[in-house]
Amino acid sequence: MWATTWLVVLALGLTQGTLRLDPLVDTQQGLIRGLRADDGDYSMFLGIPYARVDEDNPFGKSTPHPKFDDIFEAYDDSAICPQVEEFGNTIVGSLDCLHLNVYVPNKASSRNKLPVLVWIYGGGFTIGFANRYLYGPKFLVQHDVILVTLNYRLGPYGFMCLDTPEVPGNQGLKDQLLGMRWVKENIGYFGGDTNKITLMGESAGAASVEYHLYSNQERLFNQAILQSGSALSPWALVESDPTVPLKIAERLGYQTEDLSEALAFLKGIDTKLVIAATSELDLGFRACVEKQFDDDEGFLTEHPQNVDVPKVRNMPVLSGFNSNEDLVNYAYKTADEYLSVFNNLLKTTFNYDDDFTAMEDIVRHFYIGDEEVSDEVKGSITDFSSDFRFTYPVQRSLKKFLENGAKDIFQYVFSYSGGRNFAKTIENVTGDGASHADEIGYLFDLSYDKATPSEDDQRIIDQMTTLWTNFVKYGNPTPETTELLPLKWIPITNETYNYLDIDKELSLKKRPFHDRLAFWELFYQVNEDKLKSHNGD
């Protein structure tokens, strides 16, 4: 156990003077040696392989990693799944990427078990990684929680949906499931409380968390944190497409109309070439509603909008979005690039017919009146896209959670604009409020950013990480008021959608963007019969 190991390490350290000894943990998978952190009172176990990809079917499901024969040296978190990574826009990664990282405060032990926070990164199911370059643990673990970050497959390797037993779909979500099973089985050996596990994600990571609530598999967590994403977001689901492997193979010089031949060809091709081909073809990969097969561990076999969410019953949930979600997305676009924005986005969710063109006009008039789509109304176009892709889907999910008996639902809007707003800083965008992913810089230590946070930024870091970890520990982000957190965050009810506005000053408000979201509530009610279910409609 962690406590016994820790005593041995401590004793050896005292007898051997300045010799640095790293923590060793005996798990169900075998012995794992980690590293002492040099920026806080915690230890790091990096790059632990939790699953393996099948070399004969790299687009299919993974399997649990076998036990270690020797001590596993958990020193390297550089593994990344195949993708075009966002920082250098280069093709990177290998299929030996299903690793996770465990960050453990040194006070954790078998007698002092700490709550566990498991992080699932975003990136549109196409990009992302779990290492410290972006998701440094320092800000969170100082609040006495264990943090786990995990990699999962992306793009064609994680989300090819072919309606076949070999590649049914949602392989990346099933990777996550294996990672969470690993946590449930092993985190106790690190001093983690297996009955206090919170699953947390942002964007596609938040949609993933929600898919785990809808899935056919067991519930492996006790609480959920969903940031700027919903299983009901129009970007979160796609229909199965058996022609995808044929298109990729053809792009790489192999023409066939036989699906199994295309897959056999692609499995022998360098992953970087496959990623390059999918990027050039502009193929989108997302979660899908799977066809059920007898010998497959079906994950998501019904569309979330058509079913209840029984797993959320009595579960505390923390959920919200940023105040200007699509700000960065539209910052450098010209009017020509979003001329058909209303039509293009509405078609992702609604079946069009002659009647629906009138509905499109209603949406257009609500947001821009009688104006033409132009740079002059870019702010209103951004509001429309933000509402349709993020804010209203999150509200729809919260309503379903309430209807299915969630315990307490704490809603937030992140509005703060500062020096660590991730997306705005990376893309050099100015503008009011917070864009998509901007909150990440206040929850995680961005290892690439060496600048000392400003006084205001540090206060937001302290407030957010305290709120989030209070929720992890107590199921309540404000169990008591303090100088740092001077107000009580009140959960939503069917009658009152309270939310915490996280800005230079914290404030408790009701119904974010109430006029815009009330419009969408009415719009969805009127057009319910035209909603796509993605089950073949």
N, C-alpha and C positions, 0 to 999 in steps of 0.2 A: 504494500500500500504506500501511497504518497508519504504519509507521516513517517513510516518506518524508514523509507529510503532517505527522507530528508534528514532524519537523525544521524544516519550513517554518514551522509555527505558532510553534515555539520561537524561530526566528530573527526572525520578525516581532515577537514579543513583546519581544525584547531591544532591537530598534531603535526600537520605538514606546513604550517606557517603560511606563506604567501601563495602556495600552489592553488591555482584556480580549479575548482571541481564543479562540474555541471550536474544539474539534477537528473536523476535516473528514475523512471517510473515503470513498474511492472503492470502491463495491461493484458487484456484477453488476447491481443494481437502479438504480444511479446514485450521485451524490454525496449524502452525508448529513452534515448538520452537527449536532453535539450540544452539550452544555453541560458546563462544568467543575463538578463537585460542590463544594458549600461545606461538606460535613461529612466529607470524607475525600479521599484521594489517588486519585480515580477520575473518570471522565467518564460522562455519561449521554446516551443516545440514545433519546428518548422518543417513543412513538406512531408507530413506523414501520409503515405499512400493508403487510401481507404478502399479503393476499387481499382479494377483493371479493365481496359477496353479489350474486346475480343479481336485479335489480329485478323481472323477470318471474316469478321463482320464488324468493322469499325464504326458503321452507322447504326448498329444495333445496341442492345442493352449491355451494360457493364456488369461485372460480377465482383463480389467482395474480395479484397486483397487477401492473399493467404497470410498465415502467421509468419513472423520473422524467425529465421533460424539463429541469427545472432542479434546483438544489440543494434537497433536502428539509430543511426546518428541523425537526429532531427535538426539539422543546421542550415538547410537550404530551402528558401521559399520562392525560388525563381521559376518554378514550373508554371507554364501558361498553356492553355489549350489553344489549338490552331485558330487563328483569327488575323484580321488586319487591325493591329492595336492602335488606339486612338492618339497616342502621344507622338509617335514618330511616323504614323501612317505606313508602317512596314508590316509585311507578313511574317508572323512569328508562331512559335508553339509546336508542340508535339502531342501525340495521344497518350504519352506517359505523363498525364497532367492531373489525374484525379487524386489530388493531395489536399490536405487540410492543415491549418496552423492553429495551435492551441496556446493561448497566452494566459498564464496563471499567476495571480498575486501570490507572493511567497507566504502569506498567512493561511492559504488554503491547506487543508489537511483532512484526514479521515474523521477527525473530531471537530473540524471547523469547515464544513462543506459550504461552498459558495454558490450562489445562483449562476446560471450559465446563459450566455447570449450568443446565438449562432447567427452569423451574418451571411446573407446571400446577395452578391453584387448585382447591379443592374448593367445595362448595355444593350437593350433591345434583343436579347437572346443571341447576339451576334458578336459582341466584344465583351471584355471584362476579365478580371483576374483577382485573386484573393491576397496578393502579397502586400508587404509593408510600403511599397512605393506610393500607394494611394490609401491603403487602409491600415495605417500605423495604429497600434493598440493603446498607446500611452494615455490618452485622455480618458478612455473608458475603464481600463483595468485599475486605475488609481481609485476608483469607487468600489473596489472589492467585488468585482464580478469577473468570472472567467469568460474570455472572448474566444470564439472559434470562428475562423473564416475558411470557406471551402471553395475550391474550383469545381466547375461543372462544364461539360462539353457545350459548345456553341455552334451556331450556323449549321452546315450540312451534317456535321458529326453528332450534334446534339438534338437537332429539331427537324430532321427529314421525316416527313409523315407520308408513308406510302400505302397504308392500309394492307400491309402484308404481315405475316407472323414474324418475319425476320426484322422488319423495320416498321413497326406499327406507329411510332411517333413518340414524342416527349422523352427521348432518351436522356436529355439533359436534366429534366425534372426527376427522372428515375436515378440519375447520378446523385442528385441532391438527397433523394430518399435514402440511398445507401450511406451517404455521409452522415445523415441524421441518425440512422441506425447505429453507425459507428459511435457517434457521440453518446447515444443512450446507453450503449453497452460498455463504453470505456471511460467516460468523463469522470465517473466516480473515483477512478484510480488517481486522477489528478487533483482530487479534492473538490469535485463538482457535485452539486445536488441534482440528481437525476429527476427529481420531482419539481424542479424549478428551472425549466428550460424555456427560454423565449426565442422564437424564431423571428428574425428581422431582415427586411430587404427594402431596396429602393428601386423604383421604376420597374424593370422586368423582374428584379429581385422581389419587389412587393407583390407583383402579380404571381410570382412563383409561390410566395408564402400563402397567398389566397388559394392557389391551385392545390396546395397540400391540404387545405381545409375541405376542398371539394373532392379530393381524390378517393379512390376505392381502398386505399391502403390505411394502415393504422395511424393514429395521431401520436406523434413523437415529441410534442411540445405542449406547454401549458399556457403560453401567452403568445401574442403576435404583435409585431410592430410593422406597419405598412406605410412606406414613405413614397408618395407621388406615383402610385401605381395601383391597378385594380385588375382582377380577372375579367372585368366587364369593359375594360378599355378597348377601343376599336383596334389598337395595334397589338393586342395581346394574343389573339387567336387567328389562325389561318385555316383554310380548308386543306385537306390532304391533296397532294398532287403527285401521282405516280410518274409524271413525265420529267420531273426534276433531274433524276440521275441520267436520263437520256440526253438532256440538254447539256449537262456538265461534261459527260463523256464526249459528246460531239464537239464541244468547245476545245477539248483536249485531243481531238484528232481521231476519236473512235466513234463511228456511227453505227447505231443499232436501234431496233425497235423493241428489243427484248430487255425487260427490266433486270432480270437476273444476270444477263450478260453485261449490262452497263455497270451494275454493282460489283461484279467480279473484276471488271477492268479497273474501276475506281479504287478498289481496296489495295491495289498494287501501286497506285500513283502517289507520289510524294504529297503529303498533306498541304504543303505550301502551294503546289500547283492547283489542287482542288479548291483551296480558298481563293486563289487568284481568279480562277474560272468563275466561281460563284459571284465574286465581286464584280467582275467584268460584265456578267450577265444580269447584275442587279437583282439577284434572287433574294427574296425575303424569307427568313426562317423564324417561325414562332411556335408556340404550343398549338396543339390541335385536339379535336375530339377524336379519340381513337376508336377504331373498330375492335370489338372484343374478340380475342382468340382464346381457345381453351387452355393452351399451354403457356400463355403469356400473363405476366403480372400486370393486368390492365390498370392504368393510372387514372386517366381522365376519359371516361366513356360517355359522358353526357355534357351538354353545354351548360355552363354555370348559370346562365340566366333562366334555365328551365327547371332547376332543381333547388331544393332546400340546402342549408348548410348545417347539418346536425352537429358537426364537430365543434362549432363555435359556441355551443350552449355552455353557459357558465364560464366562458373564457374572457378574461380581460383583454381588450384590444386598444392599441394606440395607433391612430391613423390620421393622415392629413396630406397636405400638398403645399407647394410654394406659391407665392402671391402672383407671380408672372411667369408661369411654367414655360411657355413657348417663346419667351423673350429672345433667347440666344438663337433658337431655331429660325426666327424670322429676321434677325438683326441685319444680316448681309444679303438677304434675298431682295430681288427687284420685283416690281409688280408683275412682270411677265412670268415670273416663276411661281406666283400664287394666284394667277388670274382665275383659275377654276377651283379655287380652294374649297368653296362651299360644296360644289358638286363632288369633288374628289373625296372629301372627308365623309360626307353624308352617305356616299355609296359604300363605304366600308361597313356600314351598320344597317342600312335600310335597303330593301328591295325597291328599285325605282320602277314606276310606271307613269302613265300620263298624269295621274292625279298628284304624284309626288313632286313634279316640277313646281307646282303651286306651293308645296311645303318648303321647297328650297328657297323660293322667293320670300316666304315669311321669315326664314332664318336670316337671309340677306338683309331684309328691311329692319329686323330687330337690331342687328349689329352695325350696319352702315347706312341705314335709311335709303335714300334714293341715289346715294353716291356711287360712282364707278369704283371698281377695285383699283386702287392706286396707292402710291407711297403715302399719300395724305391720310389714308385710313388704315395704315399698317398697324397702329395700336389697337384698333377695333378688330382687325383680322387676327391679331395675336390673341386677343381675348377670346374670340370664337374658337380658335384652335386649342387654346389652353382649356377652355371649358369642355369642349367636345372630347378631347383626348385624355384629359386628366381629372379636372375638378368634378365634373358631373359623374363620371364613372365611379370615382371614389365615394361620392354621396350615395349612389345606387348601392354600392357594396355595404356601406354603413347601414342603410335601411334594411338590407337583407340580414345583416348581423343582428340588428334589433329584433326583427321578426322571428329570428331563430334562437332568441334567448341568450345572446351574449351577456356577460356579467356587467362589466362597465366598459364603455367605449369613450376614450379620450380623443377628441378631435383637435387638430392644430392647423394653423396656417403660418408658414415660415415666411416672414416679410423682410427680414433684415438684409441690408446691403452693406457689406464691409470688405475688408481686404482678403478674406478667406472664402468668399463666395466662389465655389469651385468652377462652375461653368463660365460665369461672367469673366473671371480672371483669366482662365485658359484661352477663351476666345476674344479677350480684350473688348468686351461689350459693356457699355454703360446703359443706364436706364433705371427706372424706378423698380424697387422691390427685388425679389429673388427669383431667378430662373430655375429651370429644371436641374436638379443635382447640386444646387448651390449650398444646401445644408450640410453636405458631406464634409466640408472643410472645418466644421465646428463640432463634428462627432469623432473624426479620425485625425490622427497626426499625419499630415501629408508629407511623407519623407522627402519628396523632391523640393519642398518649400522650406527653406532654412530660415526665413525671416521670423523675427520675434513678433508674435501677435500684438496688435495695438491693445490699448486698455479696453476699448469697447469690444473688440473681437474676443479678447480673453474672457470678458464677462459673458458673452454669448456662449463660448465654449463651456464655461463653468455651469451656466444655467442649463444648456441643453444636455450635457452629459449627466448632470445631476438628475434632471427630469427623467431622462431615458433610463438611467440605472436604478432610480427609485422605482420606476415601473417594473423593471426586471426583478427587483428584490421584493417589492411589496404589492405589485399589481395596482399601484397608485403612484402617479408621478409627484404628487404633493401630499404625502402622509401628514406633514405638518408645515406650517409657514415658517420661513426663515428670512433673514436679511437678503439672502441671495434670491429666494423664491417667496416674495411677499404676499402671494395670493394663492387660493385654492383653485385647482383646475377641476371644474365640475364636469362630470360625464354628460353625454347627450342623452336625451330621452325622445320618445315619439313626438312629444309636444315641443321640445326646445332643443335645437341643435347648437349647444354651447360649443365654443372653440377658444383655444388659447392662441392669441396673436403674438408670435415671437418676433419682436422687433427691438429697437433700442430700449424700449420699455415693454415689459410683459403686460398684456391686458386680456381680460376675459370678455369675449363678445358673443353675439348670437348670429347664426346663419350667415356664413361667409358668402359674399357676392349674391345676396338673397334674391335680387331681381333677375339676374342672369340664370341662376340655378332653378328658380321657380319657373322660368320660361322653359327650360329643358325638361322639367318634370311634366309640365303640361304637354310639351311636344311629344315625349315618349308615350304618354297615355293616349293621345290622339292617334299615334301611328304604331301602336303596339302590334297590330296585325301585319305590319310591314317589316318588323324587325327580323334580321337574319339570325338564324339559330346556329349556322355553320354546321348543321347536321345534314346538309344536302339541299337546303333551300336555295 
